[in-house]
Each structure stands twice: as C-alpha cells, then as structure tokens.
Amino acid sequence: MLVLAAIGGLAFVLGSLVVGGRLLLLARRTRQLPEALIGLSLFLLGGIGYPLLTVWQALDAAPRLQIAVCVAHAVLNLVGQSAQVFFAWLVFRRLETWAGALCAVYTATIVGLFVWQTVAPGWSEFVRTGAGPWRWLMGHILFSLGWMTIEPLLYYAKLRKRLALGLADPVTTDRLRLWGFASLCALLTTGISLIPSPPASR
C-alpha cells in the first residue's frame, strides 16, 4: 500500500511540474493571465508544495529548518490557492462582479490567516501542535477545489446540449468533462483525508 501511495504521489508531483511548467511557458508566449494563473497554481501546489509538505513533516530533528519549510509551504499555498480561484473567475465568471469580489475576499482572508499565525501564536506552535488560525486553511482549499469542480461541469453541461446541434467543439466539450471529474476526485480525496481515523481497538 505504501508503495502504491508513493507511486501515486510521485506521479502527481511530476504531472503538476510538467503540466504547470508547460502552462507557464504558454503564458509567457501568449501573455494571457488565465494560463499563468492555473500554471502557477499547479506548479506551486502540486509540483513544489506537495513534496515540501513531506519534507516539513520529516524534519523533527531540525526544528528551525522545519519551521522555515512550514512557512515556505504556507506561502506556496497562499499564492497557489489564490491563483486558482482567480483563474476560475477569469475563465468562467469574468463578467460577474460578485465572483471578482469573492476572489478578493478569499485572498484577503488567506493573507489574514497567514499574518495572524505569524503574529500569534507563531509558526513554531503550528509545527508542534497544529494550533493557530492557519489550520483553517483547509476550508479555503475545499472551497477552491469545489469551485474548480462546479464551473467546468456546468460549462460541460451547456456545451453538451450545443454539441447535439453542432454548435460546440467535441474536443473542448470532452476536456471540460475530464477537467471537472479530475477536480471532483481531488475534492473527494481531500475531503476523505479529513475524516478522523477510528480509534484503535485494544
């Protein structure tokens, strides 16, 4: 089981680095913000943040370095999660004022959690006990994954109806389906990971 988990984790990291890197290169050529945002999100969260989390949890013998890695991981989450919701807004809700305001509030609250954790109780306390406002980041993660699940699936439903009339591209329609279900899997996986394990039987 551990081998399968390691293989899956490695595939996720490599996939995030490759896809995120290619999107960033595409954004460099096209000068388009959506490609830059989703590429940055994938590259930072999956490509760097995920392995950094593993490193952070393995540094018990070096507490100062562990705290530094924890803070770096928090910064990656702050930037990556914010980039993800702004991408969803620009691609699916660009003309909706409420969506833009929601992105601003979302980012402001993550920044607030980061500053709050830094001021008190501090990152050393978070590393040792998990205490502090930064533990609420998981709510932001679930929200961004949920938004990235709902929007492509809603758009897929629209394009599927147009496809029957020959008014939509079948490849684009299928890509939205795959994107939505991939995001749904990520959302479910994250949600399941929050379920507490049953107490060990004696």
N, C-alpha and C positions, 0 to 999 in steps of 0.2 A: 504493500500500500504506500509506504514511504517513497519507494522508487517511482511509482506512478505519479505521486504528488510532485516529486522533484522534476520529472519529465514534463508534466503539465505546467509547472511554474516556469521552467526554463523556456518552454515554447511560448508562453505568454510574454516573458521578458523580451525574447528575440523578436517576436511578432510586433510588439509595441515599438521596439527600436527601429525595425525595418520600415514598418508602415508609417510610424510617426516621422522618421527621418525623411522618407520619400515625400510625405506631405509638406514638410518644411522646405524641402528643395523645390517642390512645385510652387509653394507660396513665394519663394524667392524669385521664381521666373515670372509668375503671373501678377505678383504684387497684390494678391487678394487676401483679405483678412480671414475669411472662414477657413481656408486651408491652413493658414498659420495657426489659428486658434486650436483646431482639432489635432493638428500635427503636434503642437506644443503640449497639449493635454496628454496625448498618447505617449509621447517621448518622455515627459517628466513623470507621469503617474505610473505607467507600466514599465517603461524602459529603465528608469533610474530609481523611482520611489519604491517600487516593489522589492528589488534586491537590497535597497538601503534599509528597508524595514527589517529584513532578515539579519543584516549586519548589526543594526542597532540592538536587536534582541540578543545577540550573541556576545556583546561586549561588557558583560557583567564585571569582568576583571579590570576594566579600564573605565571607571565611572565618568571621568571628564570627557573622554572621547565619546562615550556613549551618549552623553548629554548633547554634545556637538552634533553628532549624527542624528539624534532625535529632532533637534531644532532644524537641521537641513531638510529632514524628511517632512517636517511641518511646513516649511516654506514651499517645498515642491507641491504639497497638497493644496496650499493656499492658491498658488498660481495655476496649477493644473485643473483643479475643480472650477475655479472662476472662469478659466478659458473655455471649459466645456459648456457651461451654461450660456456664456456669451455666444458661442458657436450656435447653440440651439436657437437662440433668439434671432441671430442674423440670418440663419438659413430658413427657419420656419415661421418666425413671427416678427420679421423686420419692421412691419408697418404697425405693429401693436405696441402702443405706448406702455401698457401695463407690463408687457414682457420685458421691455428695456428697464423699467423701474424695478421689476423683480430681480433682474440680474445685478443691478446696482446695490439693492438691499442685501442680496445673497453675498456678494463680495464684501460689503461693509461689515456684515456680521462675522464672516470668517476672519477678517482683519481684526475685528474687535476681540474675538476669542483668542487670537494669537497674542495680541497686546496684553490682554487680561492675564493669560497664562504666564507671560513673561514678567509682568509686574508682581503678581501674587496668584498662586503660591510658588511659581517658578517652575522651570523645566526639570530641575533635579527631582522635585516632588512628583512630577508627572512620570518620569522614568522609573522612580522607585515604587510608586503606589498606583499610578494611573489617575491620580486625583487632580482636579482642576477643570476649568471650563473647556479645555481642548478636547476632553473626552466627548463633548457634544458634537464634534466634527462629523461623527458617523451619521448624524441626521442630515447634514449637508451632502454627504456622499450619496445617501439613499435618494435624496431629492434630485440631485443632478443625474443619477442613473435612471431614475424614474422619468424625468423629462426627456432624456435621450432615448427612452424606450417608447414613450407615448407618441412623440411627434413623428418619427419615421413610420410607425404603424398606422397612424391616422392618415398620413400622406399616401402610404401604400394603398389603403382602402379607397382613397379618392382616385388614384391612378388606375387601380384595378377596374373601376367602373368605366373610366375613359378608355382603357385598353380594349374593352369589348367593342368600342365604337371606332377603334383605330386612331384615337386621339392621344395616345401615350406611347412612350418608348418601352418595349417589353424588358429590355436590359435594365433600364433605370428603375422600372417598377419592381423587378426582382431584387435589385440591390437594396432597395428600401425595405423589402421584406426581410432579407438576410440581416441587415443592419438592426432592424427592430428586434428580431428574435435574439441576436447576439447580445444586444443591450439588456434584453429581458433575462437572459441567462446570467449575465453579470449581476443584475439586480437581485435575482433569486439567490445566487451564490453568496452575495454579501449579506443578504437578509438571513440566510440559514446560518452563516457563521456567527450571528449574534445570539442564536438560541443557546441558552446555557446548557452545558452537559449535565446529564442526570448524575446524582451522587453515586459514588462507587459503593457497591454492595459489600458488606462485611461478611 
